[in-house]
Amino acid sequence: MTLVSVTGAGITGGLDFRSGVFSTRHTTLTSGLIIDGLPTYQLFGTAGNFTTGFYNRATTVGRALSITGATSGTGGTFLVSGYDCYGYAMSELITATSGATTANGKKAFKAVTSVVPQFTDAHNYSIGTADIFGFGILASYFGDVSINWNATVITATTGFVAAITTSPATTTTGDVRGTYAVQSASDGTKRLVMRVSPTLGSVVTNPTTGLFGVTQV
């Protein structure tokens, strides 16, 4: 599919992936679409002396994608390829149903490099972002997270999907760190804050997967 070439609605094109968080893994990749800006670091200290920092939670967030079909469309599967918020390659098969319906993906992408239909249909399909957001670190249980949406503390599990533990992950499994679907439409002004408190046991057992989940596919 032809990806948009203009910036708008939270999608940015023409960014160089060789900067910020992506710089350690993408020395040549200079094309693709970024969702809600490139992930960055929040740094502290004095330049030239001592500097430390962590991932900037305001920019290190991914978002699930959606496929919308046409009235007479047959539907089919699309292969989405891109990267997560840490710059690791990932892909997902999203199946669009027949008709003018919208199907949401399960994985949170930070960058999209291609969307390839796995079927033939003479109708137009479009890809967009869903109101499903990815956690920055492993969210195994609802009790591990704290979510605030539009100045309201979320106490119901509705919309929460725990991290998948299938290893290896596949193009049809869910997000490796978990997602949350907000319960009212995002509009550019409502604020979403998602925090995760990893358990000591998960970190001690395996510091990598205990924090960041199984390897992306």
Salt bridges, closest charged atoms under 4 A:
ASP16 OD2 - ARG18 NH2 2.71
ASP84 OD2 - ARG177 NH2 2.90
ASP121 OD1 - HIS123 ND1 2.78
ASP131 OD1 - ARG63 NH2 2.68
